[in-house]
């Protein structure tokens, strides 16, 4: 396990396994080391982002994240990318350009909630369970506004873009097999319990994955995300068909993505309305209601001292090749607060924003499953687990 990743040998048995994968404000994060000598940072896992970025210091305009910053001046292996590098001129999945004042390549990321990150595109070594990577391209953020949830240092980009973390460690000449998997514990029974993420050629005891193909991209952004063909959703015995492809003015996409960096599932408006209506219909005995200030249209109230979640019907997402994702109450409900009558739990599904032409399966619905992204064979695997 202490060989370097860029040494020439057979496939790595395990690239990295992290025991400090924990839930925080809807996100899961891990501890990793960067630089020489190594500095510990805490990164949110995000299969919807490409560029890994870390809050650096010194910093010009930065949020108070509470997570450790990366002191790039203290790393002997740190190197900013100069403007003459092709990275500053090629088309990337993130905005990049040249700083005339420094002569260095810079990046900027803007998220849907209005938050912004910016800084220098850089390279440095990442350390994973005793193994040291070849230089990894990442963003050293010297400006971040409302983007870093406590107590993290930044984001680990895990999508399929060429400069995501897995794409770089799986690049030509690497001894690491092109797949990764994670197992996220549910918030109800195992809040803040450690989970696991694996890279490379691993063997998960007792895990018999069922695979659904990753849908080929149909637009300039489609190839960055992990699209699958969700064909239907069942609520109990009631089946609802899902249209396989949806169009927007800008692109046509595969319909549904898996995203570890999104907490609750976003469904296209019509599908969301049908799902919420059916769940409400089947749970009238639980007195469902809409709560002011909640994004969900269906909520339930349980006593303060309860140890049981409401008994909701089994909700199953059906994917191509007969692969199912079964969702129990712990993956259907999230706590939104409490009042004099008890704890309020709401459905972990919301309607997609108008600018998002696809469904997003969030990490609440991925709980207690091993989720594998197999880039070698272009497929996504699922298997139930006790994470």
C-alpha positions in Angstrom: 0.0 0.0 0.0 3.0 2.3 0.2 4.0 2.1 -3.5 3.6 5.3 -5.5 0.6 5.4 -7.8 2.7 6.2 -10.8 4.9 3.2 -10.5 4.6 0.6 -13.3 3.0 -2.5 -11.9 -0.3 -4.5 -11.9 -3.6 -3.0 -11.0 -3.8 -1.5 -7.5 -5.9 -3.6 -5.1 -7.2 -0.6 -3.2 -6.3 3.0 -4.2 -7.8 4.7 -1.1 -10.1 3.9 1.7 -11.3 6.6 4.1 -12.9 6.0 7.5 -13.6 9.6 8.2 -16.4 10.0 5.7 -19.1 11.8 7.6 -22.4 13.7 7.1 -22.6 17.5 7.6 -25.4 19.7 6.5 -26.5 17.3 3.8 -22.9 16.6 2.6 -20.5 13.8 3.1 -16.8 14.6 3.5 -13.4 12.9 4.0 -10.0 13.8 5.4 -7.1 13.7 3.0 -3.5 15.0 2.9 -2.0 17.4 0.3 1.5 18.7 -0.4 5.0 18.0 0.9 5.1 17.8 3.9 1.5 16.6 3.9 -1.2 18.9 5.2 -4.6 17.6 6.3 -7.7 19.0 4.6 -11.4 18.0 4.6 -13.2 17.7 1.3 -16.8 17.3 0.4 -17.5 14.4 -2.0 -19.2 15.7 -5.1 -19.8 13.5 -8.2 -21.4 16.5 -9.8 -18.2 18.7 -9.8 -15.1 18.4 -11.9 -12.3 20.6 -10.4 -11.2 19.7 -6.9 -10.6 22.9 -5.0 -9.2 23.7 -1.5 -9.4 26.9 0.5 -5.8 28.2 0.6 -4.0 30.6 2.7 -3.0 33.4 2.5 -6.5 34.2 1.3 -7.9 37.4 -0.1 -11.7 37.1 0.5 -12.6 33.8 2.3 -15.4 32.3 4.2 -14.9 31.3 7.8 -15.3 27.6 7.2 -13.8 26.1 10.3 -12.0 23.6 8.2 -8.2 23.5 7.7 -6.8 25.7 4.9 -3.9 24.6 2.7 -0.7 26.7 3.2 0.6 26.5 -0.3 3.8 28.4 0.6 4.7 25.6 3.0 4.5 22.8 0.4 7.8 22.0 -1.5 5.8 20.2 -4.2 3.2 22.9 -4.8 3.3 24.6 -8.2 0.8 27.1 -9.8 0.1 26.7 -13.5 1.5 29.5 -15.7 -0.6 31.3 -18.3 1.5 29.6 -21.1 0.1 26.2 -20.1 -2.5 24.7 -22.4 -4.8 24.5 -19.4 -5.5 28.2 -19.8 -6.5 28.0 -23.4 -8.4 24.7 -23.8 -12.1 24.3 -23.2 -12.7 23.0 -19.6 -15.7 22.1 -17.5 -15.0 25.1 -15.4 -14.1 28.7 -16.2 -10.3 29.4 -16.5 -8.1 32.1 -17.8 -4.9 34.1 -17.3 -4.1 36.6 -14.6 -2.2 39.4 -16.2 -0.9 40.7 -12.9 0.6 37.3 -11.8 1.1 35.5 -15.1 -0.6 32.5 -13.5 -3.6 30.5 -14.6 -6.8 31.2 -12.6 -10.2 29.6 -12.2 -13.6 30.7 -11.2 -16.6 28.6 -10.2 -20.1 29.9 -9.6 -22.8 27.7 -8.1 -26.6 27.9 -8.5 -27.0 29.4 -5.1 -24.9 32.4 -6.0 -21.7 31.3 -4.2 -18.4 31.9 -5.9 -14.9 30.3 -5.7 -11.8 31.6 -7.5 -8.1 31.2 -7.3 -5.1 29.6 -8.9 -5.1 26.4 -11.0 -2.2 24.5 -9.4 -0.7 21.0 -9.0 0.5 19.1 -6.0 0.7 15.6 -4.6 -2.3 14.0 -2.8 -1.7 11.4 -0.2 -4.1 8.4 0.2 -3.6 5.8 2.8 0.2 5.9 2.5 0.2 6.2 -1.3 1.4 9.4 -2.9 -0.2 10.5 -6.2 1.5 11.9 -9.3 0.8 15.7 -9.5 -2.9 16.4 -9.4 -4.4 19.5 -10.9 -6.6 21.3 -8.4 -7.9 24.8 -7.6 -6.1 26.7 -4.8 -9.0 29.0 -3.8 -8.0 32.5 -2.5 -11.5 33.8 -2.9 -14.5 31.9 -1.7 -17.9 33.4 -0.8 -20.4 31.3 1.0 -19.2 28.0 -0.5 -17.5 26.1 2.3 -19.8 24.4 4.8 -18.4 23.9 8.3 -16.0 22.2 8.8 -14.7 21.4 5.3 -11.8 22.9 3.3 -13.3 22.5 -0.2 -14.7 20.0 -2.7 -13.3 16.8 -4.2 -14.6 16.8 -7.8 -15.6 13.2 -8.8 -17.4 13.7 -12.0 -16.3 12.3 -15.4 -14.6 15.5 -16.6 -10.9 15.2 -17.6 -9.7 17.2 -14.5 -11.8 15.5 -11.9 -9.9 13.6 -9.2 -10.7 10.1 -10.5 -10.0 11.0 -14.1 -6.6 12.2 -13.1 -5.6 9.2 -11.0 -7.0 6.9 -13.7 -5.1 8.6 -16.5 -2.8 6.9 -19.0 0.1 5.0 -17.3 -1.7 4.7 -14.0 -1.8 1.3 -12.3 -5.3 2.1 -10.8 -8.3 0.4 -12.3 -10.9 2.9 -13.6 -13.7 2.6 -11.0 -14.6 3.9 -7.6 -17.3 3.2 -5.1 -18.7 4.6 -1.8 -21.1 3.5 0.9 -22.9 6.3 2.7 -24.5 5.5 6.2 -28.0 6.7 6.8 -28.6 9.8 9.0 -31.3 8.2 11.1 -29.5 5.2 12.6 -25.9 6.1 12.0 -25.6 9.9 12.0 -21.9 10.8 11.7 -20.8 7.2 11.5 -17.7 6.6 9.2 -18.3 5.5 5.7 -16.0 4.3 3.0 -14.8 5.3 -0.5 -12.7 3.0 -2.6 -10.7 3.7 -5.8 -9.2 1.0 -8.1 -9.4 -2.8 -8.0 -11.2 -3.6 -4.8 -13.2 -6.6 -3.6 -16.1 -5.8 -1.3 -17.1 -8.8 0.7 -20.6 -10.0 0.0 -21.3 -7.2 -2.5 -23.0 -8.6 -5.6 -23.5 -5.5 -7.7 -26.4 -5.0 -10.2 -25.3 -2.7 -13.1 -27.1 -0.2 -15.2 -25.4 1.4 -18.2 -24.2 5.0 -18.0 -26.2 6.8 -20.7 -24.1 8.3 -23.5 -24.0 12.1 -23.3 -26.2 14.2 -25.7 -24.8 17.6 -25.2 -21.7 19.7 -24.4 -22.2 19.3 -20.6 -23.6 15.8 -20.6 -20.3 13.9 -20.6 -19.3 15.4 -17.3 -22.1 13.8 -15.3 -23.1 10.2 -14.5 -26.3 9.8 -16.4 -28.5 6.7 -16.1 -31.8 5.7 -17.7 -34.4 5.8 -14.9 -37.4 4.1 -16.5 -40.0 4.3 -13.6 -40.7 4.9 -10.0 -43.0 2.7 -7.8 -44.8 3.7 -4.7 -45.9 0.5 -3.2 -47.6 -1.3 -6.1 -48.3 1.9 -8.0 -45.9 2.3 -11.0 -45.1 5.6 -12.7 -43.3 5.7 -16.0 -40.4 8.1 -16.4 -39.6 9.5 -19.8 -36.1 8.4 -20.7 -34.9 11.6 -22.5 -35.8 15.2 -21.9 -35.0 18.2 -24.1 -34.1 21.8 -23.3 -33.1 24.7 -25.5 -29.4 24.1 -24.7 -29.0 20.3 -24.8 -30.6 16.9 -24.7 -29.5 14.7 -21.8 -30.0 11.2 -20.4 -32.7 12.2 -18.0 -31.2 11.3 -14.5 -27.9 11.7 -12.8 -26.4 10.4 -9.5 -24.9 13.2 -7.4 -23.2 12.7 -4.1 -23.0 16.4 -3.6 -26.7 17.0 -3.6 -28.6 16.1 -0.5 -32.2 15.4 -1.5 -33.4 14.2 -4.9 -34.6 16.7 -7.5 -37.2 15.5 -9.9 -38.6 17.2 -13.0 -41.8 19.1 -12.1 -44.4 16.7 -13.6 -42.7 13.6 -12.1 -42.3 15.2 -8.7 -45.9 16.2 -8.6 -47.0 12.6 -9.4 -44.7 11.1 -6.8 -45.7 13.5 -4.0 -49.4 13.0 -4.8 -49.1 9.2 -4.7 -47.2 9.2 -1.5 -49.7 11.5 0.1 -52.5 9.4 -1.1 -51.0 6.2 0.4 -50.2 7.9 3.8 -53.4 9.8 4.6 -53.5 7.8 7.8 -50.3 9.6 8.9 -51.9 13.0 8.5 -49.5 14.5 5.9 -49.2 18.3 5.8 -47.3 21.0 4.0 -44.9 22.9 6.3 -44.3 26.6 5.7 -40.6 27.3 4.9 -40.0 23.7 3.7 -39.1 22.8 0.2 -41.1 19.6 0.5 -44.8 19.4 -0.1 -45.4 16.5 2.2 -44.4 16.4 5.9 -45.2 14.3 8.9 -45.0 14.8 12.6 -43.7 12.2 15.1 -43.5 12.4 19.0 -40.3 13.8 20.4 -39.3 10.5 22.2 -40.0 8.3 19.2 -37.5 5.7 18.0 -39.4 4.8 14.9 -39.9 6.6 11.6 -43.4 6.8 10.0 -44.3 3.7 8.1 -44.2 4.9 4.5 -44.8 2.7 1.5 -41.6 1.3 -0.2 -40.5 3.7 -3.0 -38.4 2.0 -5.7 -36.5 3.7 -8.6 -36.3 1.4 -11.6 -33.3 1.7 -14.0 -32.4 0.1 -17.3 -31.3 -3.6 -17.1 -33.6 -4.3 -14.2 -31.7 -2.5 -11.6 -33.7 -1.2 -8.6 -33.0 1.3 -5.9 -35.3 0.6 -3.0 -36.0 3.5 -0.5 -37.2 2.9 3.0 -38.3 5.7 5.4 -34.7 6.6 6.3 -34.1 7.5 2.6 -37.4 9.2 2.1 -37.6 11.6 5.1 -35.4 14.2 6.5 -35.9 16.3 9.7 -36.8 19.9 9.2 -37.3 21.0 12.8 -39.7 20.5 15.7 -42.6 22.3 17.4 -44.8 21.7 20.5 -46.4 18.7 18.8 -43.2 16.8 18.0 -40.5 16.4 15.3 -41.3 17.4 11.7 -40.0 15.1 9.0 -40.5 16.0 5.3 -40.1 14.1 2.0 -36.5 14.2 0.7 -37.7 15.1 -2.8 -38.1 18.5 -4.3 -39.0 19.8 -7.8 -36.0 20.6 -10.1 -35.2 24.2 -10.7 -36.4 25.4 -14.1 -32.8 25.6 -15.5 -32.0 22.0 -14.7 -33.4 19.7 -17.5 -32.8 16.4 -15.7 -33.5 14.5 -12.5 -30.8 14.4 -9.7 -30.6 11.5 -7.3 -29.2 12.9 -4.1 -27.2 11.3 -1.4 -30.3 10.8 0.9 -31.5 8.3 -1.7 -28.1 6.6 -1.9 -27.8 5.8 1.8 -27.2 2.2 2.8 -26.1 1.2 -0.7 -22.7 0.6 -2.3 -22.7 2.9 -5.4 -20.0 2.1 -7.9 -19.0 4.2 -10.8 -17.2 1.9 -13.3 -15.6 4.0 -15.9 -13.9 1.1 -17.5 -17.1 -0.6 -18.6 -19.3 2.6 -18.5 -21.8 1.4 -16.0 -23.1 2.2 -12.5 -23.5 -0.5 -9.9 -25.8 -0.7 -6.9 -26.0 -3.2 -4.0 -27.7 -2.9 -0.6 -25.4 -2.6 2.4 -25.2 -1.7 6.0 -22.8 1.3 5.6 
